[in-house]
Each structure stands twice: as C-alpha cells, then as structure tokens.
Amino acid sequence: MGLDEFYRMALPSRRGEGRVAAVAGACAVFSLFAANPMVPLMALTLLVLTFCLIALFRLKEIPQAAGDAALVLMGFLYVPLLLSHLIMIRMLPHGVPWLFLIMVIVMTGDSAAFYVGSSFGRTKLYPAVSPKKSVEGSLGGLAGSVIGALLSRALFFPELTVVDCIATALLLGVLGQLGDLFESLIKRSCGVKDSGVIFPGHGGILDRLDSILFAGPAAFYYAYFLFPLN
C-alpha cells in the first residue's frame, strides 16, 4: 500500500503501471523467506529488468521514459528494499524486542519533537521542505528517543546496555527524522500534502512509515554487526 501511494504521487498519469509495480514490489519482499540467499537478489533483478523493458518498448512516450523508469525503480528501493530490513530483523536473535525498540524510539522521538517544538521551537530546521519543524523540536526528539530506549531496556529488552540504548536512540532518532524530511521532500516535489488518506487527519501509509523506512535498516545493521548476542 505504501508503494502504491508512492507511485500515485510520483507517477499520477501511470496508475495502471503503478499498481502493477506496487504489487510486484510487495511480492518481491517475500523472497526473503527463501532458503537460498540468492533468491532476494534474483527477485530484485527481475523487477529492475522487467520495468526497464516496459519503458524501453513504450515507443510513443520516449521523452519522459527515462524519468518514469527512474521513478519506478526508485520506488522499489525506497519502500520494499528499506522496509524488508524489518523482516531481516525479525529473523535475528531477539528480533521481536528489536522491532519494538525501533517503534518506541521513533514514536517517543516524534512525540517529544512535537511537544518541544510546539512549546519552544524558534529556529527553523529545514523550512524549504518542512516549514513547521524546528531545531529545538529536533533536539527534543532525540532526547525523547534516548528516554524511550532506556525505558525499553527496563521494560522488555534487558540485554541492551546503556551504551546500546544511547547509540541506537541517537542513530535511529536522527535517521528517523531524516526519513520524515525525505518523505516531505517527495510530497512537496509531487505537489501533494499527504501520501494518502487511509488515516483520516494523519495521511497515508507512507506518512506513518517514513521514519521507520530510514531507521529500520540502521537498526538491522547495528543488531547484526554490533549487538553482542547475535
């Protein structure tokens, strides 16, 4: 659904192709469950080749072919590739606590950023992309992420050290905020306010996932390479 929202924003004149690409991209994520580690690479390769060939034989629309093909391929990288890291996290030892940790860090960071920014925000963070966000809110969000990570350690993830809590909170907190800004950039570029309307008053699936799309891969690689209990 998130990938379909992306194509609806980026390629509004190609709804048919966008829907097909969204379904194909979503199905490719299931290749991660294959026993052979080459299957996910093969699935991504098939996606790229298939939609490059579709662009190649759309002879009557050559001027925009390169841009449209690039947006289709970007959609595969932006949503299925990044989001698939949550599946890989689930497959790790302590995968479930790691997933909850990501959610807590992102959610406490978002909430703290909103309240701190609303109360004390004075310095604009990136007004060209997101006029309402402030430096004070961003810093408050990082503090909230650290508090959320420490609470996670106390409540359900005692295997984390204090260093793990601080490192993951700052890493995921920063990337989560950048993910939010990146999606805002896409929406502003496409001239839309929200990616969808599935959550009344809150936008679409991508509006809920934007921070997690950037934070999830970082959490996976931290857990895989640095967490001592792998």
Rosetta silent file (secondary structure, phi, psi, omega in degrees, C-alpha in Angstrom):
SEQUENCE: MGLDEFYRMALPSRRGEGRVAAVAGACAVFSLFAANPMVPLMALTLLVLTFCLIALFRLKEIPQAAGDAALVLMGFLYVPLLLSHLIMIRMLPHGVPWLFLIMVIVMTGDSAAFYVGSSFGRTKLYPAVSPKKSVEGSLGGLAGSVIGALLSRALFFPELTVVDCIATALLLGVLGQLGDLFESLIKRSCGVKDSGVIFPGHGGILDRLDSILFAGPAAFYYAYFLFPLN
SCORE:     score description
SCORE:     0.000 S_00000001
   1 L     0.000  -38.905  177.446    0.000    0.000    0.000 S_00000001
   2 H   -64.520  -39.762  178.983    2.879    2.346    0.764 S_00000001
   3 H   -66.995  -38.032  177.159    4.484    1.619   -2.597 S_00000001
   4 H   -63.774  -38.802  176.298    1.160    2.249   -4.352 S_00000001
   5 H   -62.883  -40.463  178.721    0.946    5.617   -2.567 S_00000001
   6 H   -59.999  -47.262 -178.540    4.445    6.461   -3.778 S_00000001
   7 H   -69.353  -31.421  176.859    3.537    5.720   -7.398 S_00000001
   8 H   -63.806  -36.468  177.363    0.257    7.609   -7.054 S_00000001
   9 H   -76.278  -48.933 -170.505    2.282   10.675   -6.040 S_00000001
  10 H   -80.100  -32.628 -176.957    5.261   10.262   -8.364 S_00000001
  11 L  -131.458   64.225 -175.461    3.518    8.842  -11.463 S_00000001
  12 L   -64.100  -23.527 -179.274   -0.115   10.006  -11.339 S_00000001
  13 L   -85.786   -2.391 -177.800   -0.552    9.548  -15.093 S_00000001
  14 L  -124.667   54.333 -175.748    0.530    5.881  -14.911 S_00000001
  15 H   -63.444  -38.606  179.611   -1.863    4.424  -12.403 S_00000001
  16 H   -62.792  -50.085  179.302   -2.103    1.053  -14.154 S_00000001
  17 H   -64.985  -36.473  179.145    1.638    0.555  -14.319 S_00000001
  18 H   -63.336  -40.888  178.831    1.994    1.921  -10.782 S_00000001
  19 H   -65.175  -42.902  178.976   -0.429   -0.640   -9.387 S_00000001
  20 H   -62.752  -44.092  179.758    1.373   -3.487  -11.157 S_00000001
  21 H   -64.498  -37.023  179.280    4.728   -2.237   -9.915 S_00000001
  22 H   -65.124  -43.577  178.585    3.370   -1.900   -6.369 S_00000001
  23 H   -65.493  -43.471 -179.901    2.102   -5.482   -6.332 S_00000001
  24 H   -62.405  -43.328  179.674    5.339   -6.772   -7.867 S_00000001
  25 H   -64.511  -39.250  178.721    7.436   -4.880   -5.339 S_00000001
  26 H   -66.535  -41.479  179.633    5.365   -6.150   -2.436 S_00000001
  27 H   -65.413  -33.156 -178.828    5.589   -9.753   -3.648 S_00000001
  28 H   -63.093  -27.683  179.929    9.356   -9.460   -4.010 S_00000001
  29 H   -61.141  -31.927 -178.063    9.652   -8.878   -0.254 S_00000001
  30 H   -69.225  -13.787  177.752    8.506  -12.466    0.353 S_00000001
  31 H   -64.389  -17.520  178.276   11.645  -13.700   -1.404 S_00000001
  32 H   -65.115  -21.044 -179.377   13.444  -13.028    1.888 S_00000001
  33 H   -84.026   -3.772  179.856   11.839  -16.173    3.286 S_00000001
  34 L   -70.206  147.613 -179.571   13.543  -18.370    0.680 S_00000001
  35 L   -69.544  -32.241 -178.948   16.214  -20.732    1.946 S_00000001
  36 L   -84.723  121.203 -177.442   18.611  -19.721   -0.818 S_00000001
  37 L   -67.123  -11.646  178.372   20.105  -16.254   -0.117 S_00000001
  38 H   -80.179  -16.391 -176.378   20.392  -15.587   -3.857 S_00000001
  39 H   -62.394  -45.476  177.512   16.610  -15.539   -4.316 S_00000001
  40 H   -59.276  -39.974  177.120   16.080  -11.971   -2.996 S_00000001
  41 H   -63.307  -40.470  178.271   18.805  -10.660   -5.316 S_00000001
  42 H   -63.810  -40.988 -179.892   17.192  -12.518   -8.213 S_00000001
  43 H   -63.284  -44.373  178.963   13.779  -11.058   -7.356 S_00000001
  44 H   -64.671  -39.796  179.171   15.144   -7.503   -7.279 S_00000001
  45 H   -62.748  -42.902  178.556   16.989   -8.087  -10.551 S_00000001
  46 H   -62.935  -39.423  177.016   13.813   -9.346  -12.231 S_00000001
  47 H   -59.716  -49.155 -177.092   11.909   -6.278  -11.049 S_00000001
  48 H   -61.736  -48.486 -177.360   14.546   -3.947  -12.457 S_00000001
  49 H   -63.986  -43.250 -177.321   14.818   -5.745  -15.804 S_00000001
  50 H   -60.523  -48.294 -175.567   11.052   -6.095  -16.256 S_00000001
  51 H   -80.451  -20.504  169.116   10.222   -2.450  -15.731 S_00000001
  52 H   -68.017  -39.774  178.842   13.234   -1.268  -17.708 S_00000001
  53 H   -68.240  -36.474  175.646   11.923   -3.334  -20.634 S_00000001
  54 H   -59.867  -43.930  178.006    8.445   -1.854  -20.199 S_00000001
  55 H   -65.351  -37.294 -177.919    9.985    1.614  -20.509 S_00000001
  56 H   -60.824  -40.827 -173.758   12.069    0.512  -23.497 S_00000001
  57 L   -96.720   12.227  173.471    9.066   -0.552  -25.587 S_00000001
  58 L   -91.257   70.868 -166.721    6.853    2.425  -24.752 S_00000001
  59 H   -66.271  -28.657 -175.694    7.960    3.990  -28.033 S_00000001
  60 H   -78.732   -6.335 -174.850    5.377    6.767  -28.248 S_00000001
  61 H  -129.443   44.968 -176.016    6.469    8.336  -24.971 S_00000001
  62 H   -63.144  -39.695 -175.042   10.257    8.466  -25.275 S_00000001
  63 H   -56.295  -37.171 -179.461   10.772   11.992  -23.850 S_00000001
  64 H  -101.941    7.552 -175.288    9.591   11.028  -20.365 S_00000001
  65 H   -61.810  -44.881 -177.065   10.675    7.371  -20.475 S_00000001
  66 H   -63.937  -45.070  179.748   13.920    7.856  -18.549 S_00000001
  67 H   -64.085  -43.382  179.676   12.266    9.879  -15.779 S_00000001
  68 H   -64.642  -43.840  179.287    9.340    7.473  -15.421 S_00000001
  69 H   -62.469  -40.910  179.925   11.620    4.416  -15.352 S_00000001
  70 H   -63.362  -38.868  179.255   13.824    6.063  -12.740 S_00000001
  71 H   -68.705  -37.921  176.831   10.813    6.787  -10.511 S_00000001
  72 H   -61.953  -47.319 -179.024    9.564    3.193  -10.806 S_00000001
  73 H   -67.332  -35.964  176.980   12.978    1.844   -9.806 S_00000001
  74 H   -61.572  -38.428  177.971   13.298    4.399   -7.009 S_00000001
  75 H   -59.105  -40.919  178.077   10.008    3.138   -5.602 S_00000001
  76 H   -62.737  -39.897 -178.762   11.441   -0.388   -5.351 S_00000001
  77 H   -74.310  -37.333 -174.030   14.490    0.891   -3.496 S_00000001
  78 H   -73.127  -44.548 -174.687   12.614    3.304   -1.248 S_00000001
  79 H  -100.352  -66.501 -175.527    9.821    1.081    0.062 S_00000001
  80 H   -62.071  -43.534 -177.034   10.372   -2.708   -0.390 S_00000001
  81 H   -63.832  -49.624 -178.469   14.166   -2.655   -0.043 S_00000001
  82 H   -68.320  -42.558 -176.718   14.241   -0.461    3.070 S_00000001
  83 H   -69.574  -27.348 -178.972   11.158   -1.997    4.666 S_00000001
  84 H   -62.981  -18.574  177.552   12.421   -5.544    4.096 S_00000001
  85 H   -64.673  -23.812  176.296   15.023   -4.916    6.787 S_00000001
  86 H   -67.080  -35.956  175.817   12.232   -5.295    9.355 S_00000001
  87 H   -65.845  -42.800  179.926   11.773   -8.881    8.188 S_00000001
  88 H   -66.152  -34.361  174.610   15.507   -9.485    8.481 S_00000001
  89 H   -62.818  -43.125 -179.131   15.459   -8.001   11.980 S_00000001
  90 H   -60.573  -28.232 -179.067   12.663  -10.391   12.943 S_00000001
  91 L   -80.692  -11.521  179.898   14.842  -13.299   11.861 S_00000001
  92 L   -79.023  160.184  167.983   17.670  -12.275   14.205 S_00000001
  93 L   -57.579  140.095 -176.583   18.026  -13.433   17.803 S_00000001
  94 L    61.297   30.510 -177.159   15.912  -11.084   19.955 S_00000001
  95 H   -61.751  -42.338 -178.732   14.184   -9.991   16.745 S_00000001
  96 H   -63.760  -48.803  175.714   10.860   -9.132   18.368 S_00000001
  97 H   -58.456  -35.561  177.804   12.394   -6.855   21.050 S_00000001
  98 H   -63.035  -41.027  178.765   14.412   -5.146   18.344 S_00000001
  99 H   -63.101  -44.006  178.229   11.234   -4.411   16.369 S_00000001
 100 H   -64.901  -36.498  178.879    9.544   -2.968   19.434 S_00000001
 101 H   -61.243  -43.601  177.566   12.666   -0.937   20.201 S_00000001
 102 H   -57.300  -47.887 -178.219   12.529    0.663   16.757 S_00000001
 103 H   -62.035  -43.832 -178.211    8.876    1.593   17.256 S_00000001
 104 H   -64.567  -45.786 -179.664    9.481    3.012   20.721 S_00000001
 105 H   -60.026  -45.419 -179.118   12.495    5.081   19.628 S_00000001
 106 H   -67.861  -44.951 -175.741   10.634    6.507   16.639 S_00000001
 107 H   -69.136  -44.476  178.444    7.348    7.124   18.466 S_00000001
 108 H   -66.453  -35.678  176.685    8.855    8.735   21.571 S_00000001
 109 H   -63.929  -45.344  178.698   11.080   10.820   19.333 S_00000001
 110 H   -61.199  -45.637 -177.855    8.117   12.005   17.234 S_00000001
 111 H   -64.962  -45.416  179.962    6.040   12.838   20.294 S_00000001
 112 H   -64.107  -40.517  179.558    8.863   14.684   22.063 S_00000001
 113 H   -62.213  -40.326 -179.372    9.740   16.609   18.905 S_00000001
 114 H   -64.446  -49.673 -175.761    6.132   17.725   18.509 S_00000001
 115 H   -71.573  -40.763  177.589    5.674   18.929   22.061 S_00000001
 116 H   -66.959  -43.964  179.262    9.101   20.533   22.420 S_00000001
 117 H   -63.004  -40.913  179.523    8.827   22.149   19.000 S_00000001
 118 H   -65.252  -34.348 -175.555    5.326   23.452   19.717 S_00000001
 119 H   -89.401  -37.089 -171.221    6.412   24.938   23.048 S_00000001
 120 H  -126.284   -1.061 -175.761    9.962   26.122   22.422 S_00000001
 121 L   -64.952  124.626  178.791   10.578   25.967   18.676 S_00000001
 122 L  -130.204  -38.046 -174.929   12.137   29.155   17.321 S_00000001
 123 L   -97.431  120.584 -178.593   14.830   28.130   14.842 S_00000001
 124 E   -66.446  137.349 -178.553   13.601   26.565   11.610 S_00000001
 125 E   -82.296  -52.104 -177.573   15.208   23.202   10.849 S_00000001
 126 E  -155.153   71.276 -170.015   14.630   22.911    7.081 S_00000001
 127 L   -62.046  -26.606 -179.563   11.914   25.397    6.068 S_00000001
 128 L   -65.256  -26.480 -177.378   12.186   24.699    2.341 S_00000001
 129 L  -107.332  -43.714 -177.223   10.952   21.145    2.925 S_00000001
 130 E  -140.146   90.409 -171.993    9.094   21.209    6.251 S_00000001
 131 E   -61.689  -25.458 -174.557    8.326   24.748    7.488 S_00000001
 132 E   -84.169  -17.546 -176.104    6.903   23.665   10.863 S_00000001
 133 E   -79.851  142.679 -177.564    9.903   21.668   12.094 S_00000001
 134 E  -124.860  160.147  175.905   12.400   23.387   14.371 S_00000001
 135 H   -63.033  -40.709  179.761   15.919   22.729   15.623 S_00000001
 136 H   -62.913  -41.196  177.334   14.594   22.772   19.186 S_00000001
 137 H   -65.008  -38.346  178.473   11.975   20.172   18.301 S_00000001
 138 H   -63.270  -44.754  178.818   14.589   18.001   16.610 S_00000001
 139 H   -66.183  -39.786  175.838   16.831   18.066   19.677 S_00000001
 140 H   -62.565  -35.931  176.731   13.852   17.377   21.913 S_00000001
 141 H   -63.598  -40.342  177.937   13.002   14.416   19.685 S_00000001
 142 H   -65.184  -39.842  176.308   16.465   12.948   20.134 S_00000001
 143 H   -63.093  -40.926  177.244   16.168   13.318   23.895 S_00000001
 144 H   -63.671  -37.264  178.106   12.795   11.583   23.746 S_00000001
 145 H   -64.030  -41.029  178.144   14.313    8.753   21.694 S_00000001
 146 H   -63.237  -44.218  177.661   17.033    8.222   24.309 S_00000001
 147 H   -61.379  -41.879  178.811   14.415    8.117   27.083 S_00000001
 148 H   -62.426  -40.288  178.753   12.371    5.655   25.024 S_00000001
 149 H   -66.193  -41.613  178.762   15.376    3.375   24.516 S_00000001
 150 H   -65.650  -37.556  175.793   16.214    3.408   28.232 S_00000001
 151 H   -65.421  -39.091  178.201   12.586    2.588   29.079 S_00000001
 152 H   -61.447  -41.315  177.797   12.692   -0.283   26.562 S_00000001
 153 H   -60.567  -40.466 -177.203   15.773   -1.662   28.316 S_00000001
 154 H   -75.312  -31.442 -171.407   13.975   -1.546   31.646 S_00000001
 155 H   -95.097  -39.548 -173.766   10.648   -2.951   30.413 S_00000001
 156 L  -147.346   -1.903 -175.646   11.313   -5.621   27.795 S_00000001
 157 L  -135.808   65.351 -175.582   14.889   -5.613   26.445 S_00000001
 158 L   -68.304  -15.251  179.396   17.316   -6.070   29.371 S_00000001
 159 L   -68.201  -18.284  177.195   20.018   -7.441   27.057 S_00000001
 160 L   -70.495  141.499  169.989   20.708   -3.884   25.859 S_00000001
 161 L   -89.388  168.678  176.255   23.490   -1.992   27.564 S_00000001
 162 H   -62.123  -37.644  177.135   23.203    1.705   28.362 S_00000001
 163 H   -62.351  -42.964  175.449   25.654    2.326   25.519 S_00000001
 164 H   -56.822  -45.238 -177.750   23.373    0.353   23.169 S_00000001
 165 H   -59.646  -49.058 -177.660   20.415    2.474   24.273 S_00000001
 166 H   -67.167  -44.447 -177.794   22.164    5.774   23.662 S_00000001
 167 H   -63.755  -48.629 -178.819   23.788    4.682   20.388 S_00000001
 168 H   -67.419  -37.984 -179.752   20.626    3.197   18.879 S_00000001
 169 H   -63.223  -45.206 -179.563   18.454    6.085   20.080 S_00000001
 170 H   -69.751  -42.879 -179.395   20.715    8.706   18.508 S_00000001
 171 H   -64.714  -52.589 -178.266   21.319    6.716   15.319 S_00000001
 172 H   -71.004  -33.612  179.099   17.689    5.739   14.760 S_00000001
 173 H   -64.168  -46.440  178.562   16.416    9.057   16.046 S_00000001
 174 H   -63.703  -48.037 -178.878   18.482   11.072   13.574 S_00000001
 175 H   -65.754  -35.339  176.592   17.686    8.758   10.661 S_00000001
 176 H   -61.468  -43.286  177.915   14.009    8.696   11.592 S_00000001
 177 H   -65.972  -38.240  177.029   13.862   12.484   11.415 S_00000001
 178 H   -66.869  -36.187  176.237   15.716   12.451    8.097 S_00000001
 179 H   -63.265  -39.513  175.809   13.266    9.861    6.786 S_00000001
 180 H   -61.766  -45.577  179.556   10.396   12.154    7.726 S_00000001
 181 H   -65.194  -37.949 -179.343   12.077   15.052    5.931 S_00000001
 182 H   -64.424  -42.434  178.635   12.787   12.937    2.857 S_00000001
 183 H   -66.380  -35.768  175.122    9.144   11.947    2.508 S_00000001
 184 H   -61.449  -38.448  176.677    8.175   15.603    2.958 S_00000001
 185 H   -61.761  -43.939  178.802   10.577   16.410    0.112 S_00000001
 186 H   -61.753  -46.566 -179.238    8.881   13.824   -2.116 S_00000001
 187 H   -62.705  -43.233  179.629    5.415   15.163   -1.300 S_00000001
 188 H   -65.024  -39.508  178.676    6.484   18.771   -1.898 S_00000001
 189 H   -63.738  -35.955 -178.770    8.132   17.771   -5.170 S_00000001
 190 H   -88.729   -5.554  177.373    4.951   15.995   -6.276 S_00000001
 191 L    74.520   33.044  178.139    2.694   18.808   -5.080 S_00000001
 192 L  -123.813  154.977 -179.499    0.677   16.807   -2.540 S_00000001
 193 L   -85.519  -43.715 -179.647    0.009   17.373    1.163 S_00000001
 194 L  -129.453  156.425  179.376   -0.262   13.731    2.260 S_00000001
 195 L   -74.029  -21.982  179.888    0.754   10.464    0.647 S_00000001
 196 L  -167.798 -169.576 -176.451   -2.779    9.092    1.115 S_00000001
 197 L  -130.466   16.241 -173.823   -5.988    9.313    3.112 S_00000001
 198 L   -66.478  -28.502  176.067   -6.175    5.910    4.789 S_00000001
 199 E  -110.792   98.154 -176.961   -5.673    7.517    8.233 S_00000001
 200 L   -53.241  126.056  179.714   -8.081   10.479    8.420 S_00000001
 201 L    85.115  -10.381 -177.684   -6.208   13.528    9.631 S_00000001
 202 L  -124.729   -5.933  177.353   -2.863   11.728    9.530 S_00000001
 203 E    96.079 -146.084 -174.140   -2.358   10.909    5.844 S_00000001
 204 L  -109.880 -170.056  179.816   -1.387    7.616    4.289 S_00000001
 205 H   -60.629  -44.867 -178.918    0.720    4.557    4.976 S_00000001
 206 H   -63.127  -32.839  177.319    3.921    6.292    3.861 S_00000001
 207 H   -65.360  -25.507  177.586    3.205    9.163    6.241 S_00000001
 208 H   -89.118  -23.276 -173.401    3.243    6.596    9.071 S_00000001
 209 H  -101.486   -8.771 -168.682    6.258    4.665    7.753 S_00000001
 210 H   -56.262  -41.980  179.847    8.593    7.438    6.620 S_00000001
 211 H   -70.487  -38.969 -177.271   10.722    7.430    9.787 S_00000001
 212 H   -69.227  -30.977  178.848   10.785    3.634   10.061 S_00000001
 213 H   -59.877  -35.115  179.014   11.922    3.264    6.447 S_00000001
 214 H   -88.933  -34.143 -177.048   15.177    5.010    7.350 S_00000001
 215 H   -76.531  -34.233 -175.929   15.515    3.748   10.920 S_00000001
 216 H   -57.840  -51.605  178.779   14.849    0.062   10.174 S_00000001
 217 H   -59.232  -40.093  179.422   17.968   -0.648    8.075 S_00000001
 218 H   -62.788  -40.672  178.960   20.196    1.109   10.612 S_00000001
 219 H   -64.019  -40.205 -179.863   18.713   -0.981   13.413 S_00000001
 220 H   -62.460  -48.532 -176.382   19.297   -4.181   11.447 S_00000001
 221 H   -69.684  -31.585  174.149   22.951   -3.470   10.736 S_00000001
 222 H   -65.238  -46.908 -179.137   23.559   -2.357   14.311 S_00000001
 223 H   -65.228  -36.380 -175.210   21.950   -5.552   15.620 S_00000001
 224 H   -76.277  -41.451 -173.526   23.768   -7.729   13.094 S_00000001
 225 H   -98.185  -30.258 -170.547   27.289   -6.300   13.393 S_00000001
 226 L  -113.560  -25.301 -177.988   27.476   -4.670   16.817 S_00000001
 227 L   -72.994  129.164 -168.659   24.956   -6.294   19.149 S_00000001
 228 L   -72.603  -10.795 -173.055   26.870   -8.931   21.141 S_00000001
 229 L  -103.252   16.789  176.986   24.168  -11.624   21.227 S_00000001
 230 L   -67.798    0.000    0.000   23.905  -12.378   17.502 S_00000001
